[in-house]
Amino acid sequence: MNDVNDERETDRGTLLHTLDRGLQVLEAIAASEGEATAKVLSRQLGIKIGTCYHLLRTLVAAGYVVRLTGGVYDVGPRAASLSRHLQRRSGPSPELSVILTRLHNKTQETVYLSGWQHGTPTLQHYLTGEHALRVGALDVGYVGNMHARASCKAILAYLPEEQVAAMLKGVPLEALTPNTITDFDEFTVELARVRSRGYALDLEEFSPGVVCLSAAFFDGSGLPVGSFTASVPVTRFTERQARLAAQVREAGSMATTLLRTGRIVIPSAG
């Protein structure tokens, strides 16, 4: 493959198109839960079948992908190793994981734990509810669309407005659904509502049919360092709002107590 044609210039500098497509293939395989084939990947990603096979052979040879019986591909040992390294570096503390499990047991809903990584609120862990509601785009390490997610709004609400503005500078507030807030001034008003009620809401702003409630937790200096979130179908939201709000706030309060008494120490936004 021609190295010159494989490069493209962007406002971020030169990118290697082949590497970009290879990573897209790897991500698609990881998301397919062991059911990806070359034809499916080619169609899903808009990659020519010949190119797709070339990328798959390269990933298999490097150990990032394995080819199973029937021409099915799955994540290989080297990709799994990367995941373990990431979890060790950025995963939540055992104490926070216990609180998340408690929240999951009390709500029986899908719950999420977010914290800071590289200066950005990042999804660190989740547990799927008994009704198996989970938004497909969300996975460990997800950092996008802070304006549309309750987990991020719960954290951003307690930061100085100029810091929030700096974090969102140059980032378009994309309309993911008709309910998504896309104006920064309106977004700051929403953050004020979060502080007033003590928890954040995502009212079908990130994904249609899904509502999320989230409460932040804080370190000893009062800085927000993470959030606990519960996700429910919109059809169950009204009847469960008060109880779920109390449960995510309780989880946040428990984590805050552990941080302020020095029983756990985690990075903050400061």
C-alpha positions, 0 to 999 in steps of 0.5 A, spaced: 500 500 500 502 506 498 505 510 504 504 517 501 496 516 499 495 512 506 496 519 509 492 525 510 492 532 512 488 534 518 488 540 523 491 535 527 496 534 523 498 528 518 494 521 520 495 514 517 489 512 514 490 505 514 492 505 522 485 509 523 481 503 519 485 498 523 483 501 529 476 501 527 476 494 525 479 492 532 473 496 535 468 493 531 470 486 533 470 488 540 463 490 540 461 484 536 462 480 542 465 474 538 460 474 532 464 479 527 465 476 520 469 479 514 463 481 510 459 484 516 465 488 518 466 490 511 459 492 510 458 496 517 465 500 516 464 501 509 471 498 507 472 494 501 472 486 502 479 485 500 482 491 504 478 488 510 481 481 509 488 485 509 487 489 516 484 482 519 490 478 517 495 484 520 491 484 526 491 476 527 498 476 526 500 481 531 495 478 536 490 483 537 485 479 533 484 471 533 480 468 527 475 462 530 471 457 527 467 459 521 471 465 519 468 469 526 473 474 529 474 476 536 479 480 540 486 477 541 490 476 547 494 483 546 488 487 546 486 483 552 492 485 555 491 493 553 484 492 557 487 490 563 493 495 563 488 500 562 483 498 568 489 497 572 491 505 571 484 508 570 479 503 574 475 505 580 478 503 587 475 497 590 471 501 595 468 505 589 466 499 586 463 496 592 458 502 592 457 501 585 455 494 586 450 496 592 447 502 588 446 496 583 443 491 588 438 497 590 436 499 584 436 493 579 437 498 574 444 499 569 448 503 573 455 507 572 461 510 575 465 516 572 471 519 574 477 523 572 482 521 567 487 526 563 482 532 565 476 529 563 470 525 566 471 518 564 466 512 564 470 507 569 465 502 570 458 499 569 453 494 571 447 492 567 441 492 570 436 486 570 432 489 565 438 489 560 438 496 559 445 499 556 446 504 551 450 501 546 455 507 545 457 507 552 463 503 555 469 503 559 473 509 557 468 513 554 469 521 554 464 524 549 458 528 549 459 531 556 453 536 554 448 530 553 450 525 559 448 526 566 454 523 569 458 529 566 453 534 568 453 532 575 461 533 575 461 539 571 455 543 575 460 544 581 466 546 577 467 554 576 464 556 569 470 558 566 473 551 567 467 548 564 468 553 558 475 551 557 473 544 557 468 545 552 472 550 548 472 548 540 467 542 542 460 542 538 454 541 542 452 536 538 444 534 537 444 527 539 436 527 540 431 532 539 432 533 547 439 535 547 442 542 549 446 545 544 447 552 546 452 553 551 448 559 555 443 554 556 447 549 558 450 553 564 443 554 566 442 547 566 448 546 570 445 551 575 439 546 576 443 540 577 446 544 583 439 546 586 436 539 585 443 536 588 443 531 582 443 531 574 438 529 569 439 526 562 432 526 559 433 522 553 438 527 551 444 522 549 439 516 547 432 516 545 428 512 550 433 512 556 433 517 562 439 517 567 440 520 574 447 522 576 450 525 583 457 527 584 461 525 589 467 530 592 474 530 595 476 533 602 477 540 598 470 540 595 472 538 588 468 533 584 471 527 583 466 523 580 459 521 579 454 515 580 449 514 575 442 510 574 439 509 567 432 507 566 427 507 560 423 513 559 417 509 561 419 507 568 422 514 569 416 518 572 414 512 577 422 511 579 425 518 579 424 520 587 427 513 589 433 513 584 435 520 585 435 518 593 439 512 591 444 516 587 445 521 592 446 516 597 452 513 593 455 520 592 454 521 599 458 515 601 463 516 596 464 523 599 465 520 606 470 515 604 474 521 601 474 526 606 476 521 611 482 519 607 480 512 606 481 513 599 484 518 595 483 519 587 485 524 582 481 531 582 479 536 577 483 541 580 
